[in-house]
Amino acid sequence: MEIIIIFFIAHWYLSLFSQSFLQHRYAAHGSFTMNKFWERFFYVFAYITQGSSYMSANTYGILHRAHHAYADTEKDPHSPKNYSNFFSMMWQTRKAFDDVSEKRVEIEERFTKNLPDWRGFDKWGESMPSRVLFSLLYIGFYILFAPYWWLFLLVPFQILMGPVHGTIINWFAHKYGKQSFEVNNTSRNFMPVDFLMLGEDYHNNHHKYPTSANFGVKWYEIDPLYYIMLGLESLHIIKIRHKGKYIPGEY
């Protein structure tokens, strides 16, 4: 059973790292820069770690910028205020994601500036054959190593890992927790110390200072991913743009 738990936890945090690092802080907010080699490296890393729930950094960036610009309004692609439950919110988010990806909707120019774009790779990563392949790999791993049937209840969470992470932030972190800063939306800091979401749970802080690389503000709000970013900067892999500077702004 231990190997299944280790596999699940590793997938949880590696997938979350990729979403927060590449798609959120890099693509959507430009919190740091990196050269083309490392950008492509982290694209591939995101594909491996996110697997069946891989998301285009380009499309994610557009949708997330719209979320900040129109938070909790009718134009917000995923506001809990517009839906009765998180299932319907995430289903509509998926549809909005597909509409942007397939260019079925008009996109404001301000949401497309300076976004990474690797369309060929994204097309494969988001394809049904790729998603099915990863899903079968997860199931096969459980068949080989799961000693109890109830462990298979974790499989759907692994297949839908990205949406699960998105639900925690976009639903629960807009409904529960503390508002440290007054903002024009319902964002909250879901937990006082974020051990679960690599700093993403400091959602109210993030809406107040969206371009900051560090989502923690108070001394006890430790943002684990920020310290990983500092390590990557020391290795000259990335260059953080807003280190410790809490600058209000859309993105």
Residue pairs with C-beta under 8 A, 6 or more apart in sequence:
1 146
1 147
1 148
1 151
3 145
4 141
4 142
4 145
4 146
4 151
4 154
7 141
7 145
8 154
8 157
8 158
11 49
11 51
11 158
11 161
12 161
13 198
14 49
15 49
15 50
15 51
15 53
15 161
15 162
15 165
16 165
16 197
16 198
16 200
17 49
17 198
17 225
17 228
18 42
18 45
18 46
18 49
18 50
19 46
19 50
19 55
19 60
19 162
19 165
20 197
20 198
20 199
20 200
20 225
21 42
21 225
21 228
21 229
22 42
22 43
22 45
22 46
22 57
23 46
23 55
23 57
23 60
23 61
23 64
24 60
24 64
24 200
25 31
25 32
25 213
25 225
25 229
26 32
26 34
26 39
26 42
26 57
26 116
27 57
27 58
27 60
27 61
27 115
27 116
28 60
28 61
28 64
28 65
28 251
29 64
29 210
29 211
29 251
30 114
30 211
30 241
30 251
31 211
31 212
31 213
31 229
31 240
31 241
31 242
32 213
32 229
32 233
32 238
32 239
32 240
32 241
33 238
33 239
33 241
34 42
34 237
34 238
34 239
38 237
38 238
39 116
40 118
43 57
43 116
43 118
43 121
44 121
46 54
46 57
47 54
47 121
47 125
50 161
50 162
51 134
51 137
51 138
51 158
51 161
52 130
52 131
52 132
52 134
52 135
52 138
52 158
52 159
52 160
52 161
53 131
53 159
53 160
53 161
53 162
53 163
54 125
54 126
54 130
54 131
54 162
55 97
55 126
55 162
56 101
56 122
56 125
56 126
57 115
57 116
57 118
57 122
58 115
58 116
58 117
58 118
58 119
58 122
59 97
59 100
59 101
59 122
60 97
61 111
61 115
61 116
62 100
62 107
62 111
62 112
62 115
63 77
63 93
63 96
63 97
63 100
64 251
65 110
65 111
65 250
65 251
66 75
66 76
66 77
66 108
66 111
67 76
67 77
67 78
67 79
67 170
68 207
68 210
68 250
68 251
69 75
69 110
69 111
69 250
69 251
70 76
71 79
71 183
71 184
71 185
71 186
71 187
71 207
72 79
72 81
72 174
72 184
72 185
72 186
73 79
74 82
76 82
77 92
77 93
77 96
77 97
78 89
78 90
78 92
78 93
78 96
78 166
78 170
79 89
79 174
79 185
79 186
80 86
80 89
80 170
80 171
80 174
80 175
80 186
81 174
81 186
82 89
83 89
83 92
86 167
86 171
86 172
89 167
89 170
89 171
90 163
90 166
90 167
90 170
90 171
93 166
93 170
94 163
98 104
99 105
100 107
101 122
101 126
124 130
134 159
135 159
138 155
138 158
138 159
139 155
142 151
142 152
142 154
142 155
146 152
157 164
165 197
165 200
168 190
168 196
168 197
168 200
168 201
169 190
169 197
169 200
169 201
169 203
172 190
173 187
173 188
173 189
173 190
173 200
173 201
173 203
173 204
174 185
174 186
174 187
174 188
174 203
175 186
175 188
176 188
176 190
177 188
177 189
177 190
177 191
177 201
177 203
177 204
178 188
178 189
178 192
178 204
179 187
179 188
179 189
179 204
180 189
180 204
180 205
180 208
180 217
180 218
181 204
181 205
181 207
181 208
183 204
183 207
183 208
185 207
187 203
187 204
187 206
187 207
188 203
188 204
189 201
189 202
189 203
189 204
189 205
189 221
190 197
190 201
190 203
191 197
191 201
192 220
192 221
193 220
193 221
193 222
194 200
194 201
194 202
194 215
194 216
194 221
194 222
194 223
194 224
198 223
198 224
198 225
199 214
199 215
199 216
199 222
199 223
199 224
199 225
199 226
200 206
200 215
200 225
202 215
202 216
202 217
202 221
202 223
205 215
205 216
205 217
205 221
206 212
206 215
208 246
208 248
209 217
209 246
209 247
209 248
209 249
210 249
210 250
210 251
211 241
211 242
211 247
211 249
211 251
212 242
212 244
212 245
212 246
212 247
213 226
213 229
213 240
213 241
213 242
213 243
214 223
214 226
214 243
214 244
215 221
215 223
215 225
215 226
216 222
216 223
216 226
217 246
229 238
229 240
230 240
230 243
232 238
233 239
233 240
